[in-house]
Amino acid sequence: MRRKISLLIVATLSIFSLNLSAKVTFLNAKDVKQRVVPNASPSKILSYYSIIKEPQKSIVNISTTKKIQIDNQLYDLYRNPFFRDFFGHGFDRRFPKKLERKSYALGSGVIVTSDGYIVTNNHVVANADSIKVSMQGTDKIYKAKIIGTDPKTDIAVIKIDAKNLTPIKFGNSSDLKVGDIVFAIGDPFGVGKSVTQGIISALNKNRVGINQYENFIQTDASINPGNSGGALVDSRGALIGINSAIITRSGGNNGIGFAIPSNMVKKIALTLINKGRITRGYLGVSISNLNSDLKSLYDHKTGAFVLATQKDTPAYKAGIKRGDLIIKINDRKIKDANDLKNLVGSMKPNEIIRVEVERENGITKTFRVKLDQMPDSNIVASNSNTVIKGLKLTNLTKKIRYTYQIPQDIKGVLVLDIKENSQADKMGFRRGDIIIQVNNMLIKNINEYKSAVRKSKKGIIYVQRGNFILPLVYKNR
């Protein structure tokens, strides 16, 4: 009897399964009826020779030398009392603590004008004592001088004394699509000029952590040591990028290479040639991207979140403040923090711009801001998402400041400890954090902190962590 029931159940389930699957349909590709060879002919082969023949003439090899100092491994041995007693005092003074050596490096470059201007990576020529250039079709070695460098984008321009060179043709990197065929041309490992082929794997890569200003083209075309500063060209042979870096664990190519887009290269190179240096617009804000918690507090879901405005900067003077979400610059929508950084960095000092922000209460405001010139260094902010509960706090007394070496200009409440497995612990509060602001209220002591948190069911706690300011979203239970 049990066996019959089991069979009945199985049969019933099978019928139900068949009925259910009958409602599902899939799209099928057409059947393959023929396979063909491209340009099939006994006397023809598929080749990219005619495409890369011309741009190869614009690629050069760059070799650099620079003096470096290394530790003298025998210095401590020479200072041994035994040697000083044996050879006499002052024996160790004959031997320097540092030894001077010459360092040699190889890279590639791209000719951009017929009279000898060459674009390469900044890291290829940085701090070089001598730069030598060689090129296809001649045994002559040219001495090069640096015209200008921009470490923040890793672009440099050098020049050789030559005429009637073959400059490369620039393509428009804004027109690129993932899947486009590309060729990397350079001088990997110093073995001579070579070409590798691949596709564009991704565009607008900006969290690689290589440069301060990033908008990389990612490609699987092999880029190896020595390819840096070489050309990435499209299927017409037009320059679409300058090869810059690879991601690798072994030192070899893993199919993840990055190139600086040609439009960025052209703009930076022209400025370096004409002015010798790059000046960028400066807004004066520390920013981060919106995380999921922050998005719940704003109507706009894209933009650059303001962590802080530095005192006496354009943003500070205009009225932009911590907690603002920058959503537009001159009617152009801002996608994220990197988008804002690249846009403002491409503008000129003293340029007047319109900055539209959304505040925590959902109100949008527009500010008229006159940009300053970017200083040499800037604070880089990071993201975090935490809430309160389980915190042991203390006011910043003189004794606490002395113990923890907290500067007098920092006001707030110090996180002494975090209860294990508490909400704060799980969300990421750290010992040593200083709570400096809750929503729009600056915090000076624990009472102000408690009062500010109780005023709203959810909001943002701003934490000073070392040199960074982080927004921590809280929700009262």
C-alpha positions, 0 to 999 in steps of 0.5 A: 500500500505504501509503495502504491502511494509513493508511486502515485506521489512521484507520478503526480509530481512528475506531471506537475513538473512537466506542466510547469516547464511547458510554460517556459520558453527559451530563445534559440539561435539559428542553426549553423549551416556553414563555416567560412574563412575570412577573405578565403583565398589560396593567395590571401591571409588575414593580417593587421600589417597595413593597420599598425605599419604607420603608427609603429613609426611613431613609437620610440624606445626610452632608456633612462639612468638616475643616481640612487643611494643604497645602504652600505652593507659593510658599514656596520661591520667597519664600525665594529670595535675590533676593526677600529682597535686593529686598524686604528680609530678613524678606520670606519670614517673611510667607508660611507654609510650610503653607496651611490649607484646608477639605476637603469630603466626602459620604457616607451614613448609616442611621437606627437609632433614632427619636430620631436615632442614625445608623450610617455608616462611620468614614471618612465622619466621621473627623477632621471639624470639622463634620457635617451631615445631611439626609434625605428629605422635609425641607429641614432640615439637622441638625448631628450629633455623633460618639457613637463610632467604631471604625476597625478595622471602619470603623463609626461612630455619630453623632446628630442632635437629632430625634424620630419618625424612621423607623429601619431594620429589621435583618436577620440577616446570618448567614442570607444566601446567595450569589445573594440579591437585594439593593439598595444605597441611598445618595447617590452623587456627591451627586446625591441618593438613589438605589437600585441592585439586584444580588445577593450575589456572595460572603460572608465575604470577609476578605482584602480589606485594607480593615479590620483586622476583615473579614467582608464581604458582596460584591455587584454592586449599584453602590456609588459614591462617596457610597454609603459608609455607606448601606444594603444591604437584602434583598428584604424591605427589611431591613438586611443590611449597611452599604456600605463600599468598592469595588474599582476601577481607574478610580474607577467601579463594576466590580461588586465592592462590599463591605458590613459585615454587619448583625450586626457593625454592630448589635453595634458600634453598640450598644456605641458608643451605650452605652459610646462606645468599643470594647474587644476581647479580646486573646490576644497571639499573632502568627498566620498561615494554614496553607500547604500545607507547614505542613499536612503537619506537623499532623494538623489541616488548619485553624486559626491558626498561632502565629508568636510569643507576645508576652511577658507577654501572656495567651497567653505566661502560659498556655503557648501558644508559637510553632509551636502550631496553635490549633484551637479556642476554647471548643469552636468550631473555628477555620478560619484566622487571620482566624477566630481574630482576629474571634472573640477580637476579639468577646470582652470583656477579662478573659473566661476562654476555653479554647484548644485547640492542636496541637503539632508532635508531634501532641499536643493541649493545652488552655489556660485563658486570661484575655483582656487588653484589646487595645492600640491597635496590634498586630503583624500577621504574614504567611505564607511557605514556604521551606526551607534550602540555599544560605545564607551565614550569620554570627553576630550579633557586635557589629560585625555588629549595629552594621553592620546596626543589629540590636537587642541583644534579637534573638538568632539567625543573620543571612542574609548572602547566598543562592546563586543558583538554590539551594533557599533562593533558589527558596523565598524566603529574603532577605538580612537575614533573622535565623534565631531558632528551629528547631522548639522550639530558640531559636537563638543561633549557627550551631552551634546552628542546624546542630544543630537542623536536623540533628535532624529531616528536616523542620520549621520555621525561624522568621525575623525579617524586619523587624517580622515573624516568618515560619515557613519549612518545611524538609526535609532531602534 
